[in-house]
Amino acid sequence: MSLKYKCLVFDHDDTVVNSTATIHYPCFVEYMKKRGKYDGMTLEKYLIKNFEPGFIEMFRQDYGMDDDDIIDETNYWIEYVNDHIPEAYPGIKEIMEKQKNNGGLVCVVSHSMPVNILRDYIYNGLPEPDLIFGWDLPKDLVKPAPYSLNEIMRTYGLDASDLLMIDDLKPGFDMAMNCGVEFAGVGWSYDVPYIEKFMRANCGLYFKKVSALAEYLNG
């Protein structure tokens, strides 16, 4: 059976697994309260800040945190994530299995750590990714830098048209645009009008349900 794309490139958090609302945001609130910096930021505002400009810039701009503060927060986040495993969205497993069973590739480009990404895949019974690019990369190579998509294409001898980048946030969109890779925005994890408006206006593809993505890939 022919595949629409030779390689599906998935973001991880809020694309494959339900993790921001259940893990990353509670971790943020807990950390900021312990450091006396919590200002009542809601989940929706937190998601918007992650969308743009990104959480590192948020820490610097909104909270005046320096490099040492960010390292402290990152270490706290890593320990927290190690003790919390998110659930995959229903239907994601079937999309990945079909892709792999028909000779296609499944790769991951994320802001999570590869060890946690692989743990989440195993826990949720998802097919093992062919390549994972995560937060452990040098910071100038992390998404939205084009490095990860370029490495996928180089490793497997693929053209940009062979890939589909699937992500819920702007860094994935920016990375895909920089590489000429088609981008599918997804909004099944949350309803945030600001994010959805951008995605619908700028992405050629946008899906509010996993089943809609599956239908598109099957078409």
N, C-alpha and C positions, 0 to 999 in steps of 0.2 A: 504493500500500500504506500502510495506517495505521501510525503509530508508537506505541509504548507511551508514550513521552515526546517532547515537541517538542524538548527540549534535554537532552543528556547532558553533565554537567559532570564532567570528569575531574581528579583529582589527577594529578601527573606521576610523581614518584619512587616506585618500588615499586608503582605502579598501572598506568602505561603502560610505563615502562621499568625495567629491573633496574639500579638505580643506587646504592642505599645500600651493599650488600655489595661492589660492584665499584669504586665511586668515592668516595662520601661518607665511609664509615667508614675506608678506607685513607688518605684525605686527613686526617681527624681524627687518626688515629694518628701520621701523619708530622708534622703540625703540633705536636701535643702533645709528641712526642719532641724536636723541635727547640727547643721552648720549655722543656724540662725539666719538663713537667707530666704526662706520661703515667703513669697509675697502673695499667695493665693492663686497662682497661675492655674487656670482650668485645663482640663484635658484638651478641649478644642483649641485654646490658645497655644498649648504645648505642641499640638500637631501642626498648627500653622507655622510656628517657629521652626519646627523640624523641616517643614516644606521649604521654607525660605526665611532666613538665610542659612539655616542649619544649626544644630544644637551647640557646636563649638562656638560659632559666632554669637549665638544667643547668650552663652555663658559670659563671653567677653563684653558684649554690648549691653545686655540687660542687668548683669550682676557684677560687672567689673572684675571678673575672675582672671587671674594671670595663669601662666603656664603651670606653676606648681599646684594651683587650685584645680586646674583641669585634670592634671595627673591624679590628684587625690580623688576627684569625682569619678574618673575613669576606673580606678582601682576598686572603688566602692561598687560601681556598676558591674564590673566583672564578677566580683564575689556574689553579688545579688543574683545575677543571671545564672551563675553556676548552680544555684539552689532552686531555680524556677524554670520549668519547661512549658512552653506554649503549645497549644493545640493547633494542628493544621486545619485549614478550611476544608469542609466537605467538597469533594470534587477535584481538588488539586492533585491528589494521588493518582486518580484515573487519567488526568491529562498527562502527567509525567510518565506513567506506565505506558500509555499508548505511544508517546514520543520515543521512549527507549526501546520498546518492543518492535518498533518499525524502523530501527536503525538510526534514530536521531539522537541528538545530544541534549543533555540538560545541564546547564551551568548556573552558577550563583554569583551575583555581584551585590554585596551587601555592606552595611555598616556594622554588622555584628561580627563576632570573632568566629573564625572557621571551626574551631573545636565545638562551639555551641551550635553552629549551624548543622554540622554533621550529627551531633547528638540529637537535635530536634528531628532531623530526617529519620534517624534510626528509631526514635521513640514513636514517631507517627507512621512508621512503615512505608516511608517514601523511598523511591529508587535512589541509590547513591549518586550524587552529582558527579559529572565528569571533571569539572574544575570548580573550585571555590576561590573567590577573591573577596577578602574581608577587611576588617578594621586593623588587622595586623600589618598590612602593607605600610611602607613609608607614606607619610601623610600626603605627599605631593602626587602619589599614585592612586590614592583612594578615590572612588566615585565622588564627584563627577569627572575626575580626570579620565581621559580616554584609554588609559593603559589596559584596563581589564578586558574591554571589548577587543582592543587590538591584539592582545595576547591570545584570546580565544580564536580569532581569525587566523593569526599566525600559526598557532599550534595545530589547527585542524585544516589549514589550507582553504578557509572559507572566505567568501565575499560578504560585504555588508548586507547584501540582499538575502543572504542565507540565515540571518539572525533576526529574532524578535526579542526586544527588551521589554520585560513585563515588570512594572513598578508602580507604586502608589504615590511617589513623591518627586519633586522637581530635580534633585540631583541625578536620578536615573534618566529623566527626560533630557537634561543638559548633556549627559554623557553620550546618550544615543544620538542626539543631534550633532555632536562633535564628530561622531564616527560615521554618519550617514546610515545608521541602523534604524530600522522601523521601530517605533515605540508604541506600546499599548499601556495606557494609563488605566489603573484599576481603582475602584472605589467601594469595594465590598466590605471593607473593615470599619468604615465610619462614614458619617454624613457631615461633612464640613463644607458649607456652600462656597467659601473662598477658594478652597482647593479644587472642588469639582468644577467651578466656573473656569479656572485656569486650564484644567485638563481638557474640558470639552472644547474650549476655544483654540487650544494649541496642539492637541494630540490628534493624529489621524484616526486613532482607535481609542475608545474608552469603554470600559465594561464595569457595570455596577454589580454583576453577579458572576460567580465562577462559571456557572452553566452557560452564560453568554460568551465567555472566552472559549469554552469547550466547543460550542456551536460554531464559532468563527473558525477555529482551527480544523474542525471537521468538514468545513464547507469547501 
